[in-house]
Amino acid sequence: MDWSGKLLKTYASASQVTSALAVSDTSLYVIANNETDYPPPYTGVHNLDVATGKTRWVKQIPLAAAAPMARNGMMANCGSSPIG
């Protein structure tokens, strides 16, 4: 889209649930945040070539468990600031 909201071009990716978009001079990055039952290539970051509209690559985003809360109300591995 341009600044006035006019649609200039459309692109397609294998993303099923798109949670974010980013753009550069040569690429459109489509970030897919899907449930765990979606296999690749649906989850992860899709890199689309803006000149051709074709997918260059799809990379998985490694997910890790959230840091557990400590008993004293402090977040584990986040310094010593108490949680409000």
LINURNOR-V845626 format. One line per field, one symbol per residue. phi: phi as a letter, one per 20 degrees, with the letter a starting at -180 (. if undefined). psi: psi as a letter, one per 40 degrees, with the letter a starting at -180 (. if undefined). burial: 1 if it has 16 or more other ideal C-beta (glycine too) atoms within 10 Angstrom, else 0. A space follows every 10 residues. Layout:
phi->???
psi->???
burial->???
This chain:
phi->.efenffebd cccefeceda cbccfdcddd ddddffeeeg efeoddddff fdmefeaccf dfdcfffffe fendefmcnd efeg
psi->iadeehhdii iiiehdhhei iiiadeihhh hhgiieehii ediahhhhhd ddeihdihhi hhiiiihihi deeihiffaf hih.
burial->0000000000 0010100000 0000000101 1100000100 1111111100 0000100100 0000000000 0000000000 0000
